[in-house]
Amino acid sequence: MKLKTIHRIFSLVILAALISCQGGESTGLSKNVTGKAGELVVVITNEAWDGSPGKLIRQTLAQEHLALPQDEPMFDLVRVPHEGFRSIFKTTRNIVQTRISSNVDSTGIMFQDNVWASPQATVIIQAKNEVEFEKLFNENRNRIMAYFLRAERNRLTTNYERYYERGIFNVLDQDFDITMKIAPGFQIAEQKEDFIWLRYETPEISQGIIIYTFPYVSDSAFTIDYQLKVRDSILKAHVPGPTPGSYMATEKRIDQVNNFGRHNGNYMSEMRGLWRVINDFMGGPYISLAQLDAANQRVIVAYGYVFAPSKDKRNLLRQVEAMIYTLKLNNQEENDKLNQQEIGVDILPESI
């Protein structure tokens, strides 16, 4: 996996939480979207699909997903010719429509929500020729990727907002002064002061979310080195593996993917990579959201992981990601006041 590609994709994931949709008001249709999670229909002619436009679309939307133990694409593309784009495909969750012809009235790109179903994300790209298409696509490729990533996350988040484990919600509310919508089926595996481990287990997969806090004493709290030091000490102490002397830890033989942004207006960093079990053979992908609670001078970390040997993990990890992004601080109003005063964090070099 190429590190430059990983960092580029990761930036899109952060951008996906921030980008705004353009154009296309909801039609009020009652139809629900169809298709599998991560599926994306591309409406394009055979000639364009086999040519440079199709190659560009595949290189962008089907490129390798970051920080997974095996190759999986960002999206599963389904190519449909214009004449075959009928009702069965029009309700698909994600759609890219291309119109490459000298007869196109105006060139441009449009982002539309809920055109034929809900919640649906549609991008229309119009160009007079392939050269113009390439230019237009390259200028907007980050926004296109971010738009679809955001749509995938929002669909999951909407479900979790409606259906969630209320017992876990109440524990987080009362004991951690935060709220988070965790999917039904998750259970509390262990709880200590400033630490809680939530798990969902089946014979084939395991999904987990670990929430912990630590004091914010300096800007170095958001460096990779410091976060890994804190995380691995907590995992070693509280997350044992299946055999005596084994425990969960960060896989450091590959680089972590880290980026910074805002979540609900609060400073945050998102980290992705792989985890492993020391003295055993378990491992998988993780995503971690570290958020500053300036009012309480603490950092809140939500660390989500997946264990699913011999199975695809992209969609399982996206489920965990959507859950941890429902994180909200109970004292958000106090933090809003501090954020308005531009009390920020200057990230130091990667050292403790």
Residue, then its C-alpha position, 0 to 999 in steps of 0.5 A: m500500500k503506497l503511503k502517499t495514496i493512503h494520506r490522499i484518501f485519508s484527507l478525503v475521509i476527513l473532507a467527507a465530513l465537511i463538504s456541502c452538497q450542491g444543487g438537487e433538492s429532495t423530490g420527496l420520493s418515498k422509495n428507499v435506496t437499493g443496492k449493497a453498502g459501498e456499491l456505486v453505479v456508473v452510467i457511461t457509454n462503452e466507448a468512454w468506459d473503455g477509454s480515458p474517462g472510464k480509467l479515470i473513474r476506476q482509478t479514483l472511485a475504485q482505488e484501494h481503500l486505506a489501512l485494510p489488511q487486504d485489498e478492497p476498493m473504495f467503492d464497488l463499481v457497477r457500469v451501466p450503459h445509458e440505454g440500460f439505465r432504467s428503474i432497477f438502477k435508478t434507486t441505487r444508493n450512489i450514482v455517477q451519470t456521465r454525458i460526454s457529447s458535442n451536443v451537451d448544452s453546458t459543461g459542468i458537474m452537479f451534486q444531487d441528493n435524493v433524485w430517484a430514491s432516499p437517501q441517495a447521492t448522485v453526481i452528474i458530469q457533462a462534457k463535450n469531449e473526453v479531454e474536457f471530461e478529464k479536466l472537469f473530473n480531475e478538478n473535482r475528484n476530491r469533492i466527488m469522492a468526499y461526497f460519496l464517502r459522506a453519503e455512505r457514513n450518513r446512511l449508517t449514522t441515520n440508522y444508529e440515531r434511530y436504533y441504538e443501545r439505550g443502556i450503553f447510551n445512558v452509561l456514556d451519558q452519566d459516567f463519561d459526560i458524552t453521548m454516542k449511538i451504538a448499534p443494537g447488539f453491542q455489550i459492555a465488555e469492561q468498564k473502569e474509570d475513564f475507560i469502557w470497552l464495547r463489543y459485538e460478537t458473532p462466530e464469524i466477526s468481532q466489532g469493538i469500540i473502546i472509549y477512554t480519556f486522558p488529560y490534555v496538558s500540551d499540544s503534544a497530546f495530538t501527535i501520533d507518538y503520544q497517542l500511540k503511547v497512551r493507547d497501547s498502554i491502555l490496550k495492554a492493561h484492559v484488552p487481553g487476547p485469547t491466550p495467557g500473556s496476549y493483549m491488543a496493540t497497534e501494529k507499528r510495522i506499517d505507518q499510521v494514517n493521521n489527519f486533523g480537523r473539527h468534529n462538532g466544532n471541536y479540534m480532533s484527529e482521526m487515525r487509521g491503521l492496523w492492530r494486532v494481538i501480541n503473543d497471538f495471531m489476531g489482527g485487523p483494521y482500526i479507526s480512532l477519533a481523538q477529540l479535544d474537550a477544552a472545557n474539561q481539559r481532556v482528550i476523549v478517544a473513541y477507538g473502533y476495530v474489526f476482527a473478521p478473518s477471511k472476510d471483507k472488512r471495509n463495510l464492517l469498519r465503516q459501520v464502526e466509523a459511523m458509530i464513533y462519529t455520533l460522539k457528542l460532548n454534553n458540555q458542547e455549549e461551553n466548548d463552543k464558547l472556547n472554540q469561538q475564542e479561537i483557543g486552538v491547538d498547534i500540532l508539534p513535530e511527531s515526538i513526545 
